[in-house]
Amino acid sequence: MVASTLVAMLCAHLLCFSAMFLLISRRLPGNRMGMDVFAVGNLLLALAYILQLVEGGPAWSVMSVVNHTLTLAAPIAYWIGAMRFFGRQVRLWRSLILFSVAYAIAQWLVQWNAGPTARYAMLAAMAAVLFFAMTITVIYGVRTFAKDLHGEMIFFALLISGICILNALKFLKIVDDGLDALHMDSRFQMIFYIYMSTLATIVPPSIVWLVLRRLTDSLRNMAARDPMTDLLNRRGLMDALKQYFNSRNAAPARLLLLDVDHFKRINDTYGHQAGDEVICQVADLLRSTVRRGDLTGRIGGEEFVAIFLDTDDDRVIDMAERLRASVESQAINLAGSGHSLRCTVTIGVSPPFHGAHGLEDALRQADSALYRGKAAGRNRIELADVLTHPQAHPLPHTPPLPAQP
C-alpha cells in the first residue's frame, strides 16, 4: 500500500512537471532549449508508472510490453532533451519510434525463449545501461560543451549515476531471486521508489534553473555585443577588461582604434546596405587578425576597437599593419549589384594602460592619434605621442575614392 502511494505521487509529480515544461517551452522564442522534449520524457515515464499501478505486479501482456518500452523511452527522451539544451539537434520521434519497435520485438523474443524473469532482468539491465550512458555524457559535457555549467553538471551526474546503480542492483536481485524481487512492498523496491520520487521533486526545478541561467546569460551577452557584427560593445569591453585585470599578474593592455575611411562616401555612392557589408567585412577581418583571447569591439558606426592583452608595442604595431593591409587588399562583393568595393582604414594606437578604468583614457589617446592619421592622408597607422615609438607609421598612397566597381 505504501509503495502504491509512492508510485501514485511519483506519477503526479511527473505529470505536473510535464505540463510545466510544455508551458515553458511555448514561452521560449525560437530555441526551446529541449523543454518540450523534457515534457515528453516526463509524460512517458508517468504513463509507464500508471500502467505499472494498473498491472499490480509482473505479468505478460500487451500492457506490460508497453510499460517496459515507455520506461526505457523516457531516459532516451531526457538524453535528447539535454542534447537540444546544449544546441545539438537530435530527432525525437524517429528515435523513439525506432527504439520502441526494436525493444517491443526484443521483449517478445526474450519472453518466448527465456521466460518472464529474463524479460524483467533485461528491463533493469537496459535502464542501467541507458542511465550509465547519460552519466558519461554529462561528465563529458563538463569537459567540453558544458564548461560554463560545471557545478550543475556534476550535480546531475551524481543523481543520474544513482539511478544507474539502483537499476544495476535490481538486475542482480532479479537474477538471484526471480520475480519475487519485484514485489512493490519489498525493501529494495521501497528504496527505489523513494529515490525516484526524490528525483522527480529535485530534477525538474533544477532543469528550470538551468534554463533561467541560460536565458540570463543570453540577455547579458546580447547587452554586451553589437547586434550587427557580434563584436563587443563598450559595455562588453569594460566587463571583459574587468575580468582580465582582476586576474593575478595581469599585464598591461594596448588598444587599437580603427575607423573606415570615407565611410559616408561609401554610403552615399552605394547605399546603406553596402555600408553595412563593409562594416561586417571589417569586423570579420578584425576578428580573424587578432590573437585568441584578445578583445574586439565596435563602438560607433564605423569605429572598431582591438585590445591586445599581454603584448608589447612592436607586436601591436605589427598587428595593426596586418589589419590595415588586409582591409585594403580585400574586395567586397556587393550583393545583387555585380560590383565590388574596396576600402581602407586609419588606425590609432594607444599607449599601454593598466586596469579597466584606463579604457576611456586609452580610447581618447587612440582617437587623437587616429585623427592625426586622418589629417595626414588616411590609410595609415598613427601612434599616440606617449608611446615609446612616437613616429607615425604612414602609408604614402591614399586612393582618391575608396570604392570601385
C-alpha positions as CSV (number, residue, x, y, z in Angstrom):
1,M,0.0,0.0,0.0
2,V,2.8,2.4,0.9
3,A,4.7,1.6,-2.4
4,S,1.5,2.2,-4.4
5,T,1.1,5.6,-2.7
6,L,4.7,6.5,-3.5
7,V,4.3,5.5,-7.2
8,A,1.0,7.4,-7.4
9,M,2.7,10.5,-6.0
10,L,5.6,10.0,-8.4
11,C,3.1,9.9,-11.3
12,A,1.5,13.1,-10.1
13,H,4.9,14.9,-9.9
14,L,5.9,13.7,-13.4
15,L,2.6,14.8,-15.0
16,C,2.6,18.2,-13.3
17,F,6.2,18.9,-14.3
18,S,5.5,17.6,-17.8
19,A,2.7,20.2,-18.2
20,M,5.0,22.9,-16.7
21,F,7.9,22.1,-19.1
22,L,5.5,22.2,-22.1
23,L,4.2,25.6,-21.0
24,I,7.7,27.0,-20.5
25,S,8.7,25.7,-24.0
26,R,5.9,27.6,-25.6
27,R,7.1,30.8,-24.0
28,L,10.6,30.4,-25.2
29,P,11.1,32.2,-28.6
30,G,13.0,30.1,-31.2
31,N,15.2,27.8,-29.2
32,R,13.1,25.9,-26.7
33,M,16.2,24.5,-25.0
34,G,14.8,21.0,-25.0
35,M,12.0,21.8,-22.6
36,D,9.4,20.3,-24.9
37,V,11.4,17.1,-25.1
38,F,11.8,17.0,-21.3
39,A,8.0,17.3,-21.1
40,V,7.7,14.2,-23.4
41,G,10.2,12.3,-21.2
42,N,8.2,13.1,-18.0
43,L,5.0,12.1,-19.8
44,L,6.4,8.8,-21.0
45,L,7.7,7.9,-17.5
46,A,4.4,8.9,-15.9
47,L,2.5,6.7,-18.3
48,A,4.8,3.8,-17.6
49,Y,4.2,4.0,-13.8
50,I,0.5,4.4,-14.3
51,L,0.5,1.1,-16.3
52,Q,2.6,-0.5,-13.5
53,L,-0.1,0.5,-11.0
54,V,-2.8,-0.9,-13.2
55,E,-0.9,-4.1,-13.7
56,G,-0.3,-4.6,-10.0
57,G,2.7,-6.9,-10.5
58,P,4.8,-8.8,-13.0
59,A,2.7,-10.1,-15.9
60,W,2.9,-11.0,-19.6
61,S,0.6,-8.8,-21.6
62,V,0.4,-6.1,-24.2
63,M,0.2,-3.6,-21.3
64,S,3.4,-5.0,-19.8
65,V,5.2,-4.7,-23.1
66,V,4.1,-1.1,-23.5
67,N,5.1,-0.4,-19.9
68,H,8.6,-1.7,-20.3
69,T,9.0,0.2,-23.6
70,L,7.8,3.5,-22.1
71,T,10.1,3.0,-19.1
72,L,13.2,2.9,-21.4
73,A,11.9,5.5,-23.9
74,A,11.8,8.1,-21.1
75,P,15.6,8.3,-20.5
76,I,16.1,8.4,-24.2
77,A,13.8,11.4,-24.4
78,Y,15.7,13.0,-21.5
79,W,19.0,12.5,-23.3
80,I,17.7,14.1,-26.5
81,G,16.3,17.0,-24.4
82,A,19.7,17.5,-22.9
83,M,21.4,17.5,-26.3
84,R,18.9,20.1,-27.5
85,F,19.5,22.2,-24.4
86,F,23.2,22.4,-25.5
87,G,22.3,23.2,-29.1
88,R,22.7,19.8,-30.6
89,Q,19.7,19.0,-32.7
90,V,18.7,15.3,-32.4
91,R,15.5,13.9,-33.8
92,L,13.0,12.9,-31.1
93,W,10.1,11.0,-32.6
94,R,12.1,9.0,-35.1
95,S,14.5,7.9,-32.4
96,L,11.7,7.0,-30.0
97,I,9.7,5.1,-32.6
98,L,12.6,3.1,-33.9
99,F,13.7,2.2,-30.3
100,S,10.1,1.3,-29.3
101,V,9.6,-1.1,-32.2
102,A,13.0,-2.7,-31.7
103,Y,12.5,-3.1,-27.9
104,A,9.0,-4.5,-28.3
105,I,10.3,-7.2,-30.6
106,A,13.2,-7.9,-28.2
107,Q,10.7,-8.4,-25.4
108,W,8.7,-10.9,-27.4
109,L,11.8,-12.8,-28.3
110,V,13.2,-12.9,-24.7
111,Q,9.8,-13.9,-23.3
112,W,9.4,-16.7,-25.8
113,N,13.0,-18.1,-25.4
114,A,13.9,-17.3,-21.7
115,G,10.7,-16.5,-19.8
116,P,9.4,-13.5,-17.9
117,T,12.3,-13.3,-15.4
118,A,14.7,-12.7,-18.2
119,R,12.4,-10.1,-19.7
120,Y,12.3,-8.1,-16.4
121,A,16.0,-8.6,-15.9
122,M,16.6,-7.2,-19.4
123,L,14.5,-4.1,-18.5
124,A,16.7,-3.4,-15.4
125,A,19.9,-4.0,-17.4
126,M,18.8,-1.8,-20.2
127,A,17.8,1.0,-17.8
128,A,21.2,0.7,-16.1
129,V,23.0,1.0,-19.5
130,L,21.0,4.0,-20.6
131,F,21.5,5.9,-17.4
132,F,25.2,5.0,-17.4
133,A,25.4,6.4,-20.9
134,M,23.7,9.6,-19.7
135,T,26.1,9.9,-16.8
136,I,29.1,9.5,-19.2
137,T,27.6,12.2,-21.5
138,V,27.2,14.6,-18.6
139,I,30.7,14.0,-17.4
140,Y,32.0,14.5,-21.0
141,G,30.0,17.7,-21.2
142,V,31.7,19.1,-18.1
143,R,35.0,19.0,-20.0
144,T,33.6,20.2,-23.4
145,F,30.2,21.7,-24.3
146,A,29.0,22.5,-20.7
147,K,32.1,24.0,-19.1
148,D,30.1,27.0,-18.0
149,L,27.8,24.7,-16.0
150,H,30.5,22.7,-14.2
151,G,28.8,22.6,-10.8
152,E,25.3,21.8,-12.2
153,M,26.6,19.0,-14.4
154,I,28.4,17.3,-11.6
155,F,25.2,17.5,-9.6
156,F,23.2,15.9,-12.4
157,A,25.9,13.3,-12.9
158,L,25.6,12.2,-9.3
159,L,21.8,12.0,-9.4
160,I,21.8,10.0,-12.7
161,S,24.5,7.7,-11.5
162,G,22.3,6.8,-8.5
163,I,19.5,5.6,-10.9
164,C,22.1,3.6,-12.8
165,I,23.3,1.9,-9.7
166,L,19.8,1.1,-8.4
167,N,18.9,-0.4,-11.8
168,A,22.1,-2.5,-11.8
169,L,21.3,-3.7,-8.3
170,K,17.7,-4.5,-9.4
171,F,19.1,-6.6,-12.3
172,L,21.3,-8.6,-9.8
173,K,18.3,-9.1,-7.5
174,I,16.1,-10.4,-10.3
175,V,18.8,-12.8,-11.4
176,D,19.2,-14.1,-7.8
177,D,15.6,-14.0,-6.6
178,G,13.5,-14.1,-9.7
179,L,10.2,-12.1,-10.0
180,D,9.8,-12.0,-6.2
181,A,12.4,-9.2,-6.2
182,L,9.9,-7.0,-7.9
183,H,7.2,-7.1,-5.2
184,M,6.2,-3.5,-4.8
185,D,6.3,-3.5,-1.0
186,S,9.8,-5.2,-0.8
187,R,12.5,-3.2,1.0
188,F,14.5,-2.7,-2.2
189,Q,11.5,-1.5,-4.3
190,M,10.6,0.9,-1.5
191,I,14.1,2.4,-1.6
192,F,13.9,2.5,-5.4
193,Y,10.5,4.4,-5.4
194,I,11.7,6.8,-2.7
195,Y,14.8,7.7,-4.7
196,M,12.7,8.1,-7.9
197,S,10.2,10.3,-6.1
198,T,13.0,12.4,-4.7
199,L,14.4,12.8,-8.2
200,A,11.0,13.8,-9.6
201,T,11.0,16.6,-7.0
202,I,14.6,17.8,-7.4
203,V,15.4,17.4,-11.0
204,P,12.6,19.4,-12.7
205,P,13.2,22.6,-10.7
206,S,17.0,22.1,-11.4
207,I,16.2,22.0,-15.2
208,V,14.2,25.2,-14.9
209,W,17.1,26.8,-13.1
210,L,19.4,25.8,-16.0
211,V,17.0,27.4,-18.5
212,L,16.8,30.6,-16.5
213,R,20.6,30.7,-16.2
214,R,20.9,30.3,-20.0
215,L,18.3,33.0,-20.6
216,T,20.1,35.3,-18.2
217,D,23.5,34.6,-19.8
218,S,22.0,35.2,-23.2
219,L,20.5,38.5,-22.2
220,R,23.8,39.6,-20.7
221,N,25.6,38.6,-23.8
222,M,23.2,40.5,-26.0
223,A,23.6,43.6,-23.8
224,A,27.4,43.3,-24.2
225,R,27.5,42.9,-28.0
226,D,26.9,44.8,-31.2
227,P,23.9,43.2,-32.9
228,M,25.2,43.6,-36.5
229,T,28.8,42.3,-36.1
230,D,28.5,40.4,-32.8
231,L,31.6,42.2,-31.6
232,L,31.7,43.6,-28.1
233,N,30.2,47.0,-27.4
234,R,31.7,49.5,-25.0
235,R,30.0,47.8,-22.0
236,G,31.2,44.4,-23.1
237,L,34.7,45.6,-23.5
238,M,34.6,47.1,-20.0
239,D,33.3,43.9,-18.5
240,A,35.9,41.8,-20.2
241,L,38.7,44.1,-19.1
242,K,37.5,44.0,-15.5
243,Q,37.6,40.2,-15.6
244,Y,41.1,40.3,-17.2
245,F,42.6,42.8,-14.8
246,N,41.0,41.0,-11.8
247,S,43.2,38.0,-12.5
248,R,46.6,37.7,-10.9
249,N,49.6,39.2,-12.6
250,A,47.6,40.8,-15.4
251,A,49.9,42.5,-17.9
252,P,49.1,46.0,-19.4
253,A,46.8,46.1,-22.3
254,R,47.2,48.1,-25.6
255,L,44.4,49.4,-27.8
256,L,43.8,50.0,-31.5
257,L,41.1,52.3,-32.6
258,L,40.2,51.7,-36.3
259,D,38.0,53.9,-38.5
260,V,36.8,53.2,-42.0
261,D,38.0,55.9,-44.4
262,H,35.4,57.8,-46.4
263,F,32.6,55.8,-45.0
264,K,30.0,58.5,-45.7
265,R,31.1,58.5,-49.3
266,I,30.5,54.7,-49.5
267,N,27.0,55.1,-48.1
268,D,26.2,58.0,-50.4
269,T,27.6,56.2,-53.5
270,Y,26.5,52.6,-53.0
271,G,23.7,52.8,-50.4
272,H,23.5,51.9,-46.7
273,Q,23.3,48.2,-47.5
274,A,26.8,48.4,-49.0
275,G,27.9,50.3,-45.9
276,D,26.6,47.5,-43.7
277,E,28.5,45.0,-45.8
278,V,31.7,47.0,-45.3
279,I,31.1,47.1,-41.5
280,C,30.6,43.3,-41.4
281,Q,33.6,42.7,-43.6
282,V,35.9,44.8,-41.5
283,A,34.5,43.1,-38.3
284,D,35.4,39.7,-39.8
285,L,38.9,40.8,-40.7
286,L,39.4,42.3,-37.2
287,R,38.2,39.0,-35.6
288,S,40.4,36.9,-37.7
289,T,43.5,39.1,-37.3
290,V,43.7,39.4,-33.5
291,R,45.0,36.6,-31.3
292,R,42.8,34.2,-29.4
293,G,41.9,35.8,-26.1
294,D,42.3,39.4,-27.3
295,L,39.2,41.6,-27.4
296,T,37.4,43.1,-30.4
297,G,34.6,45.6,-30.4
298,R,32.5,48.1,-32.3
299,I,31.9,51.4,-30.5
300,G,30.5,53.5,-33.2
301,G,29.1,53.5,-36.8
302,E,32.4,52.7,-38.5
303,E,34.7,52.7,-35.5
304,F,36.2,49.4,-34.2
305,V,38.4,48.6,-31.3
306,A,41.0,45.8,-30.7
307,I,42.5,45.4,-27.3
308,F,45.7,43.3,-27.0
309,L,46.3,41.7,-23.7
310,D,49.9,40.9,-22.6
311,T,51.8,42.0,-25.6
312,D,54.4,44.7,-26.4
313,D,54.3,47.8,-28.6
314,D,56.1,46.3,-31.6
315,R,53.7,43.4,-31.7
316,V,50.7,45.8,-31.6
317,I,52.1,47.8,-34.4
318,D,52.7,44.6,-36.4
319,M,49.1,43.5,-35.9
320,A,47.8,47.0,-36.8
321,E,49.7,46.9,-40.1
322,R,48.4,43.4,-40.9
323,L,44.9,44.6,-40.2
324,R,45.3,47.7,-42.3
325,A,46.8,45.7,-45.2
326,S,44.1,43.1,-45.0
327,V,41.3,45.6,-45.3
328,E,43.0,47.4,-48.2
329,S,43.5,44.2,-50.2
330,Q,40.1,42.7,-49.5
331,A,37.5,43.2,-52.2
332,I,33.9,43.3,-51.0
333,N,31.3,42.0,-53.4
334,L,28.0,43.9,-53.2
335,A,25.1,41.5,-53.3
336,G,22.8,41.9,-56.3
337,S,24.8,44.7,-58.0
338,G,27.6,42.9,-59.7
339,H,30.0,45.5,-58.3
340,S,32.9,45.1,-55.9
341,L,34.1,47.6,-53.5
342,R,37.4,48.3,-51.7
343,C,38.0,50.5,-48.7
344,T,40.8,51.5,-46.4
345,V,41.1,52.2,-42.7
346,T,43.0,54.5,-40.4
347,I,44.2,53.2,-37.1
348,G,45.2,55.0,-33.9
349,V,47.3,53.1,-31.3
350,S,47.1,53.9,-27.6
351,P,49.8,53.6,-25.0
352,P,49.7,50.7,-22.5
353,F,47.1,51.0,-19.8
354,H,46.5,49.2,-16.5
355,G,43.1,48.4,-15.2
356,A,39.6,48.7,-16.7
357,H,39.4,52.3,-15.6
358,G,42.1,53.1,-18.1
359,L,39.9,52.2,-21.1
360,E,38.4,55.6,-21.6
361,D,41.7,57.4,-21.4
362,A,43.2,54.9,-23.9
363,L,40.3,55.5,-26.2
364,R,40.8,59.2,-26.1
365,Q,44.5,58.9,-26.8
366,A,43.9,56.5,-29.7
367,D,41.2,58.7,-31.0
368,S,43.6,61.7,-31.1
369,A,46.2,59.6,-32.9
370,L,43.6,58.4,-35.4
371,Y,42.5,61.9,-36.3
372,R,46.1,62.9,-36.8
373,G,46.2,60.0,-39.3
374,K,43.1,61.2,-41.0
375,A,44.6,64.7,-41.3
376,A,47.8,63.2,-42.7
377,G,46.1,61.4,-45.5
378,R,44.2,58.3,-44.2
379,N,45.1,54.6,-44.8
380,R,47.8,54.7,-42.2
381,I,48.7,53.9,-38.6
382,E,49.3,56.7,-36.1
383,L,50.8,56.1,-32.7
384,A,49.9,58.0,-29.5
385,D,52.5,60.6,-28.5
386,V,53.4,58.8,-25.3
387,L,54.3,55.5,-26.9
388,T,58.0,54.6,-26.9
389,H,57.9,54.8,-30.7
390,P,56.3,58.3,-31.2
391,Q,56.7,58.4,-35.0
392,A,53.7,57.6,-37.2
393,H,53.6,54.6,-39.4
394,P,52.5,56.3,-42.7
395,L,51.5,54.8,-46.0
396,P,52.0,57.4,-48.7
397,H,49.3,56.3,-51.2
398,T,45.7,57.1,-50.4
399,P,43.2,56.3,-53.2
400,P,41.0,59.2,-54.1
401,L,37.9,57.1,-53.9
402,P,37.8,54.1,-51.6
403,A,35.2,52.2,-53.7
404,Q,35.4,50.9,-57.2
405,P,33.0,49.0,-59.4
